Amino acid sequence: MENVLSLSIEEQNYFNAQLFRQAINDNKHFAEESEENIADYFLRDFDAKPEDGDFAFEFSYDEVSSKAKEERKKILTNMLVMEGYIPTGE
């Protein structure tokens, strides 16, 4: 087995966008019930339990470096921007 920490930050954070899109669709009703927009819902959840986002990443949160952990929220935020859930101001 390859040592995850020897991989680049990008490799440690290989992200499956399709799985994340499915999670958005599967969880919209929870965000609506809590009267949050989906972006706030996912980012709040990530802040509370970042390991819950493991489903969309190749390696678990506990396996990756501290730098890779710092990048995960940026990846999720960028994905939410790309999907139109966070306005860009453009």
C-alpha positions in Angstrom: 0.0 0.0 0.0 1.2 3.4 -1.0 2.1 5.9 1.8 -0.6 8.5 1.5 1.5 11.2 3.1 4.1 10.8 0.3 1.5 11.9 -2.3 1.0 15.5 -3.3 -1.8 17.5 -1.7 -3.8 17.2 -4.9 -3.3 13.4 -4.9 -4.2 13.1 -1.2 -7.4 15.0 -2.0 -8.5 13.3 -5.2 -12.2 14.3 -5.2 -15.1 12.6 -6.9 -17.4 15.5 -8.0 -20.2 13.1 -9.0 -20.5 11.6 -5.6 -20.6 15.1 -4.1 -23.3 16.2 -6.5 -25.3 13.1 -5.5 -24.8 14.0 -1.8 -26.2 17.5 -2.5 -29.3 16.0 -4.1 -29.7 13.5 -1.3 -29.4 16.2 1.4 -31.3 19.2 0.0 -34.3 18.4 2.1 -32.2 18.4 5.3 -30.9 21.9 4.5 -34.4 23.0 3.8 -35.7 21.6 7.1 -32.9 23.5 8.9 -33.8 26.6 6.9 -30.2 26.8 5.5 -29.1 27.0 1.9 -27.3 23.9 0.8 -23.8 25.5 0.8 -24.1 26.6 4.4 -25.4 23.2 5.3 -22.5 21.4 3.8 -19.8 23.8 5.1 -21.3 23.7 8.6 -21.3 20.0 8.5 -17.7 19.9 7.3 -16.6 22.2 10.1 -18.3 20.0 12.7 -17.2 16.6 11.3 -14.7 16.9 8.4 -14.4 13.1 8.2 -18.1 12.9 7.1 -16.9 14.2 3.7 -14.7 11.1 3.2 -17.3 9.7 0.8 -16.2 12.1 -1.9 -12.5 11.7 -1.4 -10.2 8.8 -2.3 -8.5 8.9 1.1 -10.0 9.4 4.5 -9.6 12.6 6.5 -7.5 10.7 9.1 -5.1 9.4 6.5 -4.1 12.7 4.9 -1.6 15.4 5.9 -2.5 18.5 7.8 -2.0 20.6 4.6 -4.3 18.3 2.7 -6.9 18.6 5.5 -6.7 22.4 5.2 -7.4 22.2 1.4 -10.5 20.0 1.7 -12.8 22.9 2.8 -11.5 24.9 -0.2 -12.3 22.0 -2.5 -15.8 21.7 -1.2 -16.3 25.4 -1.3 -15.1 25.6 -4.9 -17.4 22.7 -5.8 -20.4 24.6 -4.3 -19.4 27.7 -6.3 -19.2 25.7 -9.5 -22.6 24.1 -8.9 -24.1 27.6 -8.3 -24.9 27.3 -4.6 -22.5 30.1 -3.6 -22.6 33.3 -5.7 -19.4 34.5 -7.2 -20.3 38.1 -7.6 -19.8 38.0 -11.4 
